[in-house]
């Protein structure tokens, strides 16, 4: 779709071009950006930890991954 088209996805997504950080060598957009505190509190504390401590949410069993070849590189 042309950049100037009225229905270009950038109007719906808010992404208006390439991120300049994508051009930085050895910079990973997923691992090198810290989560902001506001979203951590909203999602982790109020959505998970507080209901757990109040007894409104139960713990779940851990998901054990099987390492059939006993590969030392696989830790979990």
Buried (B, 14 or more C-beta within 10 A) or exposed (E): EEEEEEEEEEEEEEEEEEEEEEEEEEEEEEEEEEEEEEEEEEEEEEEEEEEEEEEEEEEEEEEEEEEEEEEEEEEE
